[in-house]
Amino acid sequence: MPLFVITGCYSATAAKGMIADPSDREAAARAIMEAAGGKQHSFYVTTGETDWMIIAEFPDGVDLIPALLVVGASGAVSNIKTVRAYTGAEFKAAQEKAGKIASAYKAPAK
């Protein structure tokens, strides 16, 4: 199944809530990922441009969108970004296919 890397930021309101009443955000993330039909592989609190990162597996990217809509609509997070991650084996297969189809492309200029 496809893997996705999802990142985002907590809102100030969410941060205040976590200080006032600490909670397991990994469990909360896992619950919404599973409710949407996915499997959460890992959850990390991060530093830098984003506050958290999830690596999750979903049958299709379309299956992930409802979970992101729910989380975004909560107002607790913002700046949600998702990228599709490929394994080394998947990338090798893509390279092999590229070699087979390369002759079908005609560049606009040489």
Stockholm file with secondary structure:
# STOCKHOLM 1.0

chainA/1-110         MPLFVITGCYSATAAKGMIADPSDREAAARAIMEAAGGKQHSFYVTTGETDWMIIAEFPDGVDLIPALLVVGASGAVSNIKTVRAYTGAEFKAAQEKAGKIASAYKAPAK
#=GR chainA/1-110 SS CCEEEEEEEECHHHHHHHHHSCCCHHHHHHHHHHHTTCEEEEEEECCSSCSEEEEEECSSHHHHHHHHHHHHHTTSEEEEEEEEECCHHHHHHHHHHHHHHGGGCCCSCC
#=GC SS_cons         CCEEEEEEEECHHHHHHHHHSCCCHHHHHHHHHHHTTCEEEEEEECCSSCSEEEEEECSSHHHHHHHHHHHHHTTSEEEEEEEEECCHHHHHHHHHHHHHHGGGCCCSCC
//
